[in-house]
Each structure stands twice: as C-alpha cells, then as structure tokens.
C-alpha cells in the first residue's frame, strides 16, 4: 500500500510492486502480487464505500485519483 501511495495516479507493474514489497533475491510470482492486492482491496473496502485500487489488466495496479474514486460512490 505504501508503494501505491507514493504516486497515486501511476500504474505500477506487478514486477515493480514485487520488488518494493519483498526482499531482493526472493522469487515472487506475479500471481502472488494479485493475491496480496486482493487482500488489500478487501481490507480497504470493508471500511470504505469505494475501492481505491485500480486494476489495469495485463499491466498492474494503481490508486485511483480521489475525484475518480469519489465519483464511483453510490
């Protein structure tokens, strides 16, 4: 989450997120990043009405800018 917060509008590659979250030299499958993003997403949506994490299929993840996330609210 901290890495995503550094540049909220930016989409990070799964590889970049893995490098930021795990120690150097540790193999992390891209699907592992997907699982952790899913857990983070569930935790965030349990306390907020919107999902702040944006998925860019085949690329990676980023945080929605505030205006975009707010417009998705019911």
C-alpha positions in Angstrom: 0.0 0.0 0.0 2.8 2.4 0.9 4.3 2.0 -2.6 1.0 2.7 -4.3 0.6 5.8 -2.2 3.9 7.3 -3.4 2.3 8.2 -6.8 -1.5 7.8 -6.6 -2.2 8.3 -10.3 0.5 6.0 -11.5 0.0 2.3 -12.5 2.7 0.1 -11.1 3.8 -3.1 -12.9 3.4 -6.3 -10.8 7.2 -6.7 -11.0 7.7 -3.2 -9.5 5.3 -4.0 -6.7 7.1 -7.3 -6.0 10.5 -5.6 -5.9 9.1 -3.0 -3.5 7.4 -5.5 -1.1 9.8 -8.4 -1.0 13.5 -8.7 -0.2 16.0 -8.7 -3.1 16.7 -12.2 -4.4 13.3 -13.6 -3.5 11.3 -15.0 -6.4 7.7 -13.7 -6.4 5.2 -14.9 -8.9 3.1 -12.2 -10.4 0.0 -14.0 -9.2 1.3 -13.6 -5.7 1.0 -9.9 -6.2 -2.6 -10.4 -7.4 -3.4 -12.3 -4.2 -2.0 -9.6 -2.0 -3.7 -6.8 -3.9 -7.0 -8.7 -3.5 -6.5 -9.0 0.3 -5.6 -5.3 0.5 -8.6 -4.4 -1.6 -10.9 -6.5 0.7 -9.5 -4.8 3.8 -9.9 -1.3 2.3 -13.5 -1.9 1.1 -14.5 -3.3 4.5 -14.0 0.3 5.9 -14.8 2.4 2.9 -17.6 2.6 0.4 -15.3 2.6 -2.7 -12.5 0.5 -4.0 -9.4 2.9 -4.3 -7.3 0.3 -6.2 -7.4 0.5 -9.9 -6.5 -2.6 -11.9 -5.1 -2.2 -15.4 -5.5 -5.6 -16.9 -2.2 -7.2 -18.1 -0.2 -4.4 -16.6 -0.6 -3.8 -12.9 -2.2 -1.7 -10.2 -2.5 1.9 -9.0 -4.6 4.0 -6.8 -7.5 5.9 -8.3 -7.2 9.7 -8.0 -9.6 11.0 -5.3 -12.0 12.5 -7.8 -12.3 9.3 -9.7 -12.9 7.2 -6.6 -15.5 9.6 -5.2 -17.5 9.6 -8.5 -17.8 5.8 -8.2 -19.6 6.1 -4.8 -23.3 5.1 -4.8 
